[in-house]
């Protein structure tokens, strides 16, 4: 599940309230609960995925959660789409586009023939409506698109976006779930000025290959083919079946009752490998795990880069990966992970060197250093990770006091800077180094906005801000690489690992393509048995 990275606790509370508000209504799919096991027909033209928990809102203008995106992504189309396994984009609803020299005006030409599930054509007015609606709702995705100054439907097949300033990642943002185009007829379902939010919380109204046709809370979510889709998928029906018990998922996978088991923890992956009719897909993801070092508001000793370098040298990275992820992870080399453009394979890393750590502490004149390490149970591996870090730093003479709190409390403490060290995960919303370099290092983003190290460096600010304001990819890469070297030298974060993508899937399932930008999302329109 993707962390909601840039938003305040108050905003998260709004999302939780919205999910709670998704009460049954006359138009909602069935939500009857049942304590008996759910059995669905897993025929050749049916795809069944076992997920661990039910969903919240499915409104693409609201949700920032990958677990909901697996439902909505195949139900909506976007102006552009990710190209197979690549982080680059290809035409979607838009067959072509152009951008002005100053980077502020983007004009898209739509491909004709696309229709919403009710048969209504997708046109420029629908595109304009979708983004206007998103901005009016003002939830999570609106922060990304706050850069938009104006949207114009020039004619039925031409739509123009005018930005307040040049924003090079703009095209990539349109391939994210919140770029989904919504049928303007959703306004017929509006309640009390909610712009259809209550309805789209548990329905879909897109032009994607599939549409939501049934949702039995606590049991399953059912998708069926959009009869007006231009694609001809092999799967007529897709079930996302809620199976909370990992052991039950394993058994159902082995028996062929499900095609995919999403909820099997790494500790039980070896048992999956022994199943004759199951394969384990494994690839590096863009989900990174790291530690924040509070350089601004934490222990005063952490203001000294030598102390931060000492902490980085004290970590036994490979042993930590084995202990925490059973080896199913890759050492993170710098702020930008491997697989995303801008990654620098030559970025220096901190080797595990306890004596070097002790030497740096001595050089900094620091003795008897005691730090707190903040974490929660939001990620099942954070407990082991915190204990491993505590043991590693003890070898270098640094005492670490573990501070475990509720996740909501943890986020509030992060935003206020009430910690010395803190566990963290991050994954990009769109395929651009901006997601890591500008969020993590720009001093404008202290706290939950991304710069959770409360790190400030004027040269770093200059580099990442310039990189975010020019269109030349080559020049941006050069700027981000210079910024990465500063980041390594100044060590405001400890870069631990990229978590591997692991997917236990039946061998008869063909055509799945993993895209690191679409974590937990299936290209079901191209898959078959």
JORADA-V340800 format. One record per residue. N is the residue number from 1. SS is DSSP state (~ for helix, > for strand, _ for the rest). D_CENTER is the distance of its C-alpha to the mean C-alpha in Angstrom with 2 decimals. Layout:
n=N ss=SS d_center=D_CENTER
n=N ss=SS d_center=D_CENTER
//
This chain:
n=1 ss=_ d_center=6.91
n=2 ss=_ d_center=3.93
n=3 ss=_ d_center=6.48
n=4 ss=_ d_center=7.91
n=5 ss=_ d_center=8.83
n=6 ss=_ d_center=11.73
n=7 ss=_ d_center=13.66
n=8 ss=_ d_center=16.85
n=9 ss=~ d_center=17.94
n=10 ss=~ d_center=20.09
n=11 ss=~ d_center=17.33
n=12 ss=~ d_center=15.57
n=13 ss=~ d_center=19.07
n=14 ss=~ d_center=19.40
n=15 ss=~ d_center=16.46
n=16 ss=~ d_center=18.07
n=17 ss=~ d_center=21.39
n=18 ss=~ d_center=20.24
n=19 ss=~ d_center=19.06
n=20 ss=~ d_center=22.43
n=21 ss=_ d_center=24.21
n=22 ss=_ d_center=23.31
n=23 ss=_ d_center=26.78
n=24 ss=_ d_center=28.68
n=25 ss=_ d_center=30.55
n=26 ss=_ d_center=33.02
n=27 ss=_ d_center=30.59
n=28 ss=_ d_center=27.82
n=29 ss=_ d_center=27.50
n=30 ss=_ d_center=29.16
n=31 ss=_ d_center=27.58
n=32 ss=_ d_center=30.36
n=33 ss=_ d_center=29.61
n=34 ss=_ d_center=31.32
n=35 ss=_ d_center=31.86
n=36 ss=_ d_center=33.01
n=37 ss=_ d_center=30.88
n=38 ss=_ d_center=29.30
n=39 ss=_ d_center=30.54
n=40 ss=_ d_center=29.29
n=41 ss=_ d_center=31.08
n=42 ss=_ d_center=29.26
n=43 ss=_ d_center=31.32
n=44 ss=_ d_center=30.87
n=45 ss=_ d_center=29.46
n=46 ss=> d_center=27.01
n=47 ss=> d_center=23.61
n=48 ss=> d_center=22.67
n=49 ss=> d_center=19.41
n=50 ss=> d_center=19.73
n=51 ss=> d_center=16.91
n=52 ss=_ d_center=17.47
n=53 ss=_ d_center=17.33
n=54 ss=_ d_center=17.88
n=55 ss=_ d_center=15.67
n=56 ss=_ d_center=15.91
n=57 ss=_ d_center=16.23
n=58 ss=_ d_center=15.47
n=59 ss=_ d_center=16.37
n=60 ss=_ d_center=14.08
n=61 ss=_ d_center=15.54
n=62 ss=_ d_center=14.40
n=63 ss=_ d_center=11.38
n=64 ss=_ d_center=7.91
n=65 ss=_ d_center=7.14
n=66 ss=~ d_center=5.98
n=67 ss=~ d_center=9.42
n=68 ss=~ d_center=11.12
n=69 ss=~ d_center=9.71
n=70 ss=~ d_center=11.56
n=71 ss=~ d_center=14.59
n=72 ss=~ d_center=14.34
n=73 ss=~ d_center=13.21
n=74 ss=~ d_center=16.60
n=75 ss=~ d_center=18.47
n=76 ss=_ d_center=17.91
n=77 ss=_ d_center=18.62
n=78 ss=_ d_center=17.47
n=79 ss=_ d_center=19.71
n=80 ss=> d_center=18.06
n=81 ss=> d_center=16.02
n=82 ss=> d_center=14.46
n=83 ss=_ d_center=17.51
n=84 ss=_ d_center=17.47
n=85 ss=_ d_center=15.71
n=86 ss=_ d_center=15.77
n=87 ss=_ d_center=13.41
n=88 ss=_ d_center=16.43
n=89 ss=> d_center=17.02
n=90 ss=> d_center=20.04
n=91 ss=> d_center=21.99
n=92 ss=_ d_center=20.88
n=93 ss=_ d_center=22.95
n=94 ss=> d_center=24.12
n=95 ss=> d_center=26.45
n=96 ss=> d_center=26.82
n=97 ss=> d_center=26.13
n=98 ss=> d_center=27.64
n=99 ss=> d_center=26.99
n=100 ss=_ d_center=29.74
n=101 ss=_ d_center=30.86
n=102 ss=_ d_center=29.64
n=103 ss=_ d_center=26.10
n=104 ss=_ d_center=26.32
n=105 ss=> d_center=27.32
n=106 ss=> d_center=25.35
n=107 ss=> d_center=27.34
n=108 ss=> d_center=26.08
n=109 ss=> d_center=28.52
n=110 ss=> d_center=27.54
n=111 ss=_ d_center=28.61
n=112 ss=_ d_center=31.07
n=113 ss=_ d_center=31.17
n=114 ss=_ d_center=27.76
n=115 ss=> d_center=28.27
n=116 ss=_ d_center=26.51
n=117 ss=_ d_center=27.14
n=118 ss=_ d_center=30.28
n=119 ss=_ d_center=31.67
n=120 ss=_ d_center=31.20
n=121 ss=> d_center=30.62
n=122 ss=_ d_center=27.48
n=123 ss=_ d_center=28.87
n=124 ss=~ d_center=28.23
n=125 ss=~ d_center=29.01
n=126 ss=~ d_center=26.20
n=127 ss=~ d_center=23.72
n=128 ss=~ d_center=25.25
n=129 ss=~ d_center=25.26
n=130 ss=~ d_center=21.56
n=131 ss=~ d_center=20.58
n=132 ss=~ d_center=23.55
n=133 ss=~ d_center=22.55
n=134 ss=~ d_center=18.99
n=135 ss=~ d_center=20.59
n=136 ss=~ d_center=23.30
n=137 ss=~ d_center=21.09
n=138 ss=_ d_center=19.55
n=139 ss=_ d_center=16.46
n=140 ss=~ d_center=12.94
n=141 ss=~ d_center=12.63
n=142 ss=~ d_center=16.17
n=143 ss=~ d_center=15.40
n=144 ss=~ d_center=13.83
n=145 ss=~ d_center=16.86
n=146 ss=~ d_center=19.38
n=147 ss=~ d_center=20.45
n=148 ss=> d_center=22.19
n=149 ss=> d_center=25.89
n=150 ss=> d_center=27.23
n=151 ss=> d_center=26.56
n=152 ss=> d_center=29.64
n=153 ss=> d_center=30.46
n=154 ss=> d_center=33.22
n=155 ss=> d_center=34.34
n=156 ss=_ d_center=32.94
n=157 ss=_ d_center=31.14
n=158 ss=> d_center=30.29
n=159 ss=> d_center=27.74
n=160 ss=> d_center=27.45
n=161 ss=> d_center=24.93
n=162 ss=> d_center=26.48
n=163 ss=> d_center=24.34
n=164 ss=_ d_center=25.68
n=165 ss=_ d_center=25.23
n=166 ss=_ d_center=24.02
n=167 ss=_ d_center=20.23
n=168 ss=_ d_center=19.64
n=169 ss=_ d_center=15.88
n=170 ss=~ d_center=16.91
n=171 ss=~ d_center=17.30
n=172 ss=~ d_center=13.85
n=173 ss=~ d_center=12.39
n=174 ss=_ d_center=14.65
n=175 ss=_ d_center=12.94
n=176 ss=_ d_center=9.77
n=177 ss=~ d_center=10.35
n=178 ss=~ d_center=11.99
n=179 ss=~ d_center=14.42
n=180 ss=_ d_center=15.97
n=181 ss=_ d_center=19.73
n=182 ss=_ d_center=21.38
n=183 ss=_ d_center=25.05
n=184 ss=~ d_center=27.10
n=185 ss=~ d_center=29.15
n=186 ss=~ d_center=26.60
n=187 ss=~ d_center=28.84
n=188 ss=~ d_center=31.49
n=189 ss=~ d_center=29.42
n=190 ss=_ d_center=29.08
n=191 ss=_ d_center=30.16
n=192 ss=_ d_center=31.36
n=193 ss=_ d_center=29.61
n=194 ss=_ d_center=26.07
n=195 ss=_ d_center=25.53
n=196 ss=_ d_center=24.90
n=197 ss=~ d_center=21.97
n=198 ss=~ d_center=23.77
n=199 ss=~ d_center=24.42
n=200 ss=~ d_center=20.99
n=201 ss=_ d_center=19.57
n=202 ss=_ d_center=21.10
n=203 ss=_ d_center=22.16
n=204 ss=_ d_center=20.90
n=205 ss=_ d_center=22.88
n=206 ss=_ d_center=21.57
n=207 ss=_ d_center=23.08
n=208 ss=_ d_center=20.76
n=209 ss=_ d_center=22.44
n=210 ss=> d_center=22.07
n=211 ss=> d_center=22.59
n=212 ss=> d_center=22.31
n=213 ss=> d_center=25.88
n=214 ss=> d_center=25.91
n=215 ss=> d_center=23.98
n=216 ss=> d_center=25.81
n=217 ss=_ d_center=24.06
n=218 ss=_ d_center=23.72
n=219 ss=_ d_center=24.82
n=220 ss=> d_center=22.94
n=221 ss=> d_center=21.32
n=222 ss=> d_center=23.26
n=223 ss=> d_center=22.53
n=224 ss=> d_center=25.45
n=225 ss=> d_center=26.11
n=226 ss=_ d_center=26.39
n=227 ss=_ d_center=30.12
n=228 ss=_ d_center=29.84
n=229 ss=_ d_center=27.06
n=230 ss=_ d_center=28.27
n=231 ss=_ d_center=26.72
n=232 ss=_ d_center=28.67
n=233 ss=_ d_center=26.34
n=234 ss=_ d_center=27.87
n=235 ss=_ d_center=26.14
n=236 ss=_ d_center=27.76
n=237 ss=> d_center=25.95
n=238 ss=> d_center=22.58
n=239 ss=> d_center=22.24
n=240 ss=> d_center=19.32
n=241 ss=> d_center=21.58
n=242 ss=> d_center=20.93
n=243 ss=_ d_center=22.31
n=244 ss=_ d_center=21.62
n=245 ss=_ d_center=23.93
n=246 ss=~ d_center=22.74
n=247 ss=~ d_center=26.44
n=248 ss=~ d_center=26.78
n=249 ss=~ d_center=23.83
n=250 ss=~ d_center=25.54
n=251 ss=~ d_center=28.85
n=252 ss=~ d_center=27.69
n=253 ss=~ d_center=25.97
n=254 ss=~ d_center=29.20
n=255 ss=~ d_center=31.33
n=256 ss=_ d_center=29.41
n=257 ss=_ d_center=28.65
n=258 ss=_ d_center=24.94
n=259 ss=_ d_center=23.44
n=260 ss=> d_center=20.15
n=261 ss=> d_center=19.57
n=262 ss=_ d_center=16.02
n=263 ss=_ d_center=17.30
n=264 ss=_ d_center=19.51
n=265 ss=_ d_center=19.00
n=266 ss=~ d_center=19.72
n=267 ss=~ d_center=23.16
n=268 ss=~ d_center=24.13
n=269 ss=~ d_center=22.84
n=270 ss=~ d_center=26.33
n=271 ss=~ d_center=27.85
n=272 ss=~ d_center=25.69
n=273 ss=~ d_center=27.03
n=274 ss=_ d_center=30.51
n=275 ss=_ d_center=30.06
n=276 ss=_ d_center=32.10
n=277 ss=_ d_center=30.28
n=278 ss=> d_center=26.68
n=279 ss=> d_center=24.71
n=280 ss=> d_center=21.80
n=281 ss=> d_center=19.29
n=282 ss=> d_center=17.99
n=283 ss=> d_center=16.11
n=284 ss=> d_center=14.35
n=285 ss=> d_center=10.58
n=286 ss=> d_center=8.68
n=287 ss=> d_center=7.55
n=288 ss=> d_center=10.45
n=289 ss=> d_center=12.79
n=290 ss=> d_center=15.29
n=291 ss=> d_center=17.92
n=292 ss=> d_center=18.73
n=293 ss=> d_center=22.43
n=294 ss=_ d_center=23.73
n=295 ss=_ d_center=25.96
n=296 ss=_ d_center=27.01
n=297 ss=_ d_center=27.58
n=298 ss=_ d_center=27.83
n=299 ss=_ d_center=30.89
n=300 ss=~ d_center=33.02
n=301 ss=~ d_center=33.22
n=302 ss=~ d_center=29.55
n=303 ss=~ d_center=30.57
n=304 ss=_ d_center=32.35
n=305 ss=~ d_center=30.31
n=306 ss=~ d_center=32.68
n=307 ss=~ d_center=31.58
n=308 ss=~ d_center=27.89
n=309 ss=~ d_center=28.88
n=310 ss=~ d_center=30.89
n=311 ss=~ d_center=27.96
n=312 ss=~ d_center=25.96
n=313 ss=~ d_center=29.02
n=314 ss=~ d_center=29.47
n=315 ss=_ d_center=26.32
n=316 ss=_ d_center=27.08
n=317 ss=~ d_center=23.83
n=318 ss=~ d_center=24.81
n=319 ss=~ d_center=26.33
n=320 ss=~ d_center=23.30
n=321 ss=~ d_center=21.12
n=322 ss=~ d_center=23.88
n=323 ss=~ d_center=24.23
n=324 ss=~ d_center=20.65
n=325 ss=~ d_center=19.05
n=326 ss=_ d_center=22.38
n=327 ss=_ d_center=21.98
n=328 ss=_ d_center=18.84
n=329 ss=> d_center=17.11
n=330 ss=> d_center=18.07
n=331 ss=> d_center=19.37
n=332 ss=_ d_center=17.21
n=333 ss=_ d_center=19.61
n=334 ss=_ d_center=18.91
n=335 ss=_ d_center=16.04
n=336 ss=_ d_center=14.70
n=337 ss=_ d_center=13.74
n=338 ss=_ d_center=15.83
n=339 ss=_ d_center=14.70
n=340 ss=_ d_center=13.70
n=341 ss=_ d_center=16.82
n=342 ss=_ d_center=18.34
n=343 ss=_ d_center=18.06
n=344 ss=_ d_center=21.57
n=345 ss=_ d_center=22.95
n=346 ss=_ d_center=25.93
n=347 ss=_ d_center=24.27
n=348 ss=_ d_center=26.43
n=349 ss=_ d_center=25.17
n=350 ss=_ d_center=26.82
n=351 ss=_ d_center=28.83
n=352 ss=_ d_center=29.66
n=353 ss=_ d_center=33.02
n=354 ss=~ d_center=34.38
n=355 ss=~ d_center=37.57
n=356 ss=~ d_center=35.81
n=357 ss=~ d_center=33.78
n=358 ss=~ d_center=37.08
n=359 ss=~ d_center=38.73
n=360 ss=~ d_center=36.14
n=361 ss=~ d_center=36.48
n=362 ss=~ d_center=40.24
n=363 ss=~ d_center=40.10
n=364 ss=_ d_center=38.16
n=365 ss=_ d_center=40.80
n=366 ss=_ d_center=38.40
n=367 ss=_ d_center=39.77
n=368 ss=_ d_center=38.90
n=369 ss=_ d_center=35.32
n=370 ss=> d_center=33.53
n=371 ss=> d_center=29.87
n=372 ss=> d_center=27.69
n=373 ss=> d_center=24.30
n=374 ss=> d_center=22.04
n=375 ss=> d_center=19.66
n=376 ss=_ d_center=19.00
n=377 ss=_ d_center=18.64
n=378 ss=_ d_center=15.03
n=379 ss=_ d_center=14.29
n=380 ss=_ d_center=17.35
n=381 ss=_ d_center=17.88
n=382 ss=~ d_center=18.12
n=383 ss=~ d_center=21.76
n=384 ss=~ d_center=22.80
n=385 ss=~ d_center=20.98
n=386 ss=~ d_center=22.79
n=387 ss=~ d_center=26.07
n=388 ss=~ d_center=25.75
n=389 ss=~ d_center=25.14
n=390 ss=~ d_center=28.06
n=391 ss=~ d_center=30.30
n=392 ss=~ d_center=29.42
n=393 ss=~ d_center=30.19
n=394 ss=~ d_center=33.35
n=395 ss=~ d_center=34.76
n=396 ss=_ d_center=34.60
n=397 ss=_ d_center=36.32
n=398 ss=_ d_center=33.41
n=399 ss=> d_center=33.36
n=400 ss=> d_center=30.02
n=401 ss=> d_center=30.04
n=402 ss=> d_center=27.12
n=403 ss=> d_center=25.96
n=404 ss=> d_center=23.95
n=405 ss=_ d_center=23.10
n=406 ss=_ d_center=21.27
n=407 ss=~ d_center=17.56
n=408 ss=~ d_center=18.50
n=409 ss=~ d_center=21.28
n=410 ss=~ d_center=19.21
n=411 ss=~ d_center=17.01
n=412 ss=~ d_center=20.32
n=413 ss=~ d_center=21.88
n=414 ss=~ d_center=19.15
n=415 ss=~ d_center=19.59
n=416 ss=~ d_center=23.33
n=417 ss=_ d_center=23.33
n=418 ss=_ d_center=25.17
n=419 ss=_ d_center=24.51
n=420 ss=_ d_center=25.58
n=421 ss=> d_center=22.85
n=422 ss=> d_center=19.54
n=423 ss=> d_center=16.88
n=424 ss=> d_center=13.28
n=425 ss=> d_center=9.89
n=426 ss=> d_center=7.33
n=427 ss=_ d_center=4.65
n=428 ss=_ d_center=5.48
n=429 ss=_ d_center=5.30
n=430 ss=_ d_center=8.53
n=431 ss=_ d_center=10.72
n=432 ss=_ d_center=12.84
n=433 ss=_ d_center=13.97
n=434 ss=~ d_center=14.16
n=435 ss=~ d_center=10.62
n=436 ss=~ d_center=12.20
n=437 ss=~ d_center=15.89
n=438 ss=~ d_center=16.38
n=439 ss=~ d_center=14.01
n=440 ss=~ d_center=15.35
n=441 ss=~ d_center=18.94
n=442 ss=_ d_center=20.21
n=443 ss=~ d_center=22.59
n=444 ss=~ d_center=21.89
n=445 ss=~ d_center=18.58
n=446 ss=> d_center=20.09
n=447 ss=~ d_center=18.42
n=448 ss=~ d_center=15.16
n=449 ss=~ d_center=14.75
n=450 ss=_ d_center=13.75
n=451 ss=> d_center=17.17
n=452 ss=_ d_center=17.52
n=453 ss=_ d_center=20.37
n=454 ss=_ d_center=22.40
n=455 ss=_ d_center=23.35
n=456 ss=_ d_center=25.66
n=457 ss=_ d_center=27.23
n=458 ss=~ d_center=28.93
n=459 ss=~ d_center=28.70
n=460 ss=~ d_center=24.96
n=461 ss=~ d_center=24.59
n=462 ss=~ d_center=26.85
n=463 ss=~ d_center=25.07
n=464 ss=~ d_center=21.47
n=465 ss=~ d_center=22.82
n=466 ss=~ d_center=25.01
n=467 ss=~ d_center=22.31
n=468 ss=_ d_center=20.33
n=469 ss=_ d_center=23.53
n=470 ss=_ d_center=24.93
n=471 ss=_ d_center=24.33
n=472 ss=_ d_center=25.66
n=473 ss=~ d_center=22.96
n=474 ss=~ d_center=25.57
n=475 ss=~ d_center=26.38
n=476 ss=~ d_center=22.82
n=477 ss=~ d_center=22.37
n=478 ss=~ d_center=25.63
n=479 ss=~ d_center=24.68
n=480 ss=~ d_center=21.33
n=481 ss=~ d_center=23.25
n=482 ss=~ d_center=25.86
n=483 ss=~ d_center=23.34
n=484 ss=~ d_center=21.81
n=485 ss=~ d_center=25.36
n=486 ss=~ d_center=25.91
n=487 ss=~ d_center=22.75
n=488 ss=~ d_center=24.06
n=489 ss=~ d_center=27.56
n=490 ss=~ d_center=26.77
n=491 ss=_ d_center=24.33
n=492 ss=_ d_center=22.50
n=493 ss=> d_center=19.75
n=494 ss=> d_center=20.19
n=495 ss=> d_center=17.98
n=496 ss=> d_center=17.92
n=497 ss=> d_center=16.00
n=498 ss=> d_center=13.27
n=499 ss=> d_center=12.73
n=500 ss=> d_center=14.12
n=501 ss=> d_center=12.78
n=502 ss=> d_center=15.64
n=503 ss=> d_center=16.78
n=504 ss=> d_center=20.29
n=505 ss=> d_center=21.66
n=506 ss=> d_center=25.23
n=507 ss=_ d_center=27.12
n=508 ss=_ d_center=28.42
n=509 ss=_ d_center=25.04
n=510 ss=> d_center=24.93
n=511 ss=_ d_center=22.78
n=512 ss=_ d_center=19.20
n=513 ss=_ d_center=17.25
n=514 ss=_ d_center=14.06
n=515 ss=_ d_center=11.82
n=516 ss=_ d_center=9.24
n=517 ss=_ d_center=7.39
n=518 ss=_ d_center=7.71
n=519 ss=_ d_center=6.78
n=520 ss=_ d_center=9.26
n=521 ss=_ d_center=10.75
n=522 ss=_ d_center=14.43
n=523 ss=_ d_center=16.69
n=524 ss=~ d_center=19.32
n=525 ss=~ d_center=21.59
n=526 ss=~ d_center=22.46
n=527 ss=_ d_center=22.75
n=528 ss=> d_center=26.04
n=529 ss=_ d_center=28.24
//
